[in-house]
Amino acid sequence: MTPSQFYILVSIVVLAIVALLVFFVNRGKSENRITPLAGLAFGFVLAGILFGDNRLVGYGLMGVGVILAVVDIFRRLKSK
């Protein structure tokens, strides 16, 4: 396993742990639940990490994920 593959694997594991913690810790609180749009953004960022070998595809997927996350933030701020 090359060092870059190891870093990608560690990144995926850490992001998965964070996602599980967010999902299970905030299960009872409806105010902090993750929205479907935020989940989709998280998925795009993970896909960008997975397909990071091709820079154009990896950065493109991460960019879409960040844009979706920003849109979700603005939608949540307007609804309050």
C-alpha positions as CSV (number, residue, x, y, z in Angstrom):
1,M,0.0,0.0,0.0
2,T,1.5,3.3,-1.0
3,P,1.5,6.3,1.3
4,S,-1.1,8.1,-0.7
5,Q,-3.5,5.2,-0.5
6,F,-2.9,4.9,3.2
7,Y,-3.8,8.6,3.7
8,I,-6.9,8.2,1.6
9,L,-7.9,5.2,3.7
10,V,-7.3,7.0,6.9
11,S,-9.4,10.0,5.6
12,I,-12.3,7.8,4.7
13,V,-12.2,6.0,8.1
14,V,-12.1,9.3,10.0
15,L,-15.0,10.8,7.9
16,A,-17.1,7.7,8.4
17,I,-16.5,7.8,12.2
18,V,-17.5,11.5,12.3
19,A,-20.6,10.7,10.3
20,L,-21.6,7.9,12.6
21,L,-21.0,10.1,15.7
22,V,-23.2,12.9,14.2
23,F,-25.9,10.4,13.3
24,F,-26.0,8.5,16.6
25,V,-25.2,11.3,19.1
26,N,-27.8,13.7,17.8
27,R,-30.5,11.1,17.2
28,G,-33.0,12.5,19.7
29,K,-32.4,16.2,18.9
30,S,-34.4,17.2,15.9
31,E,-32.8,20.7,15.7
32,N,-29.4,19.3,14.8
33,R,-30.3,16.5,12.5
34,I,-28.4,16.3,9.2
35,T,-30.5,17.3,6.2
36,P,-30.6,15.2,3.0
37,L,-28.8,17.9,1.2
38,A,-26.0,17.9,3.7
39,G,-25.8,14.1,3.5
40,L,-25.5,14.4,-0.3
41,A,-22.8,17.0,0.1
42,F,-20.9,14.6,2.5
43,G,-21.3,11.8,-0.1
44,F,-19.8,14.0,-2.8
45,V,-16.8,14.9,-0.6
46,L,-16.2,11.2,0.2
47,A,-16.5,10.3,-3.5
48,G,-14.0,13.1,-4.3
49,I,-11.6,11.5,-1.8
50,L,-12.2,8.0,-3.2
51,F,-11.6,9.2,-6.8
52,G,-8.7,11.4,-5.9
53,D,-6.3,9.6,-8.3
54,N,-7.8,11.6,-11.2
55,R,-7.4,15.2,-10.0
56,L,-10.1,16.7,-12.2
57,V,-12.7,14.2,-11.0
58,G,-11.7,14.2,-7.4
59,Y,-11.6,18.0,-7.0
60,G,-14.7,18.3,-9.1
61,L,-16.7,16.0,-6.8
62,M,-15.3,17.8,-3.7
63,G,-16.2,21.1,-5.2
64,V,-19.8,19.9,-5.8
65,G,-19.9,18.7,-2.2
66,V,-18.8,22.0,-0.8
67,I,-21.2,24.0,-2.9
68,L,-24.1,21.7,-1.7
69,A,-23.0,22.2,1.9
70,V,-23.0,26.0,1.5
71,V,-26.4,25.9,-0.1
72,D,-27.7,23.8,2.7
73,I,-26.3,26.3,5.3
74,F,-28.0,29.2,3.6
75,R,-31.3,27.3,3.4
76,R,-31.2,26.4,7.1
77,L,-30.4,30.1,8.0
78,K,-33.3,31.4,6.0
79,S,-35.7,28.9,7.5
80,K,-34.9,30.1,11.1
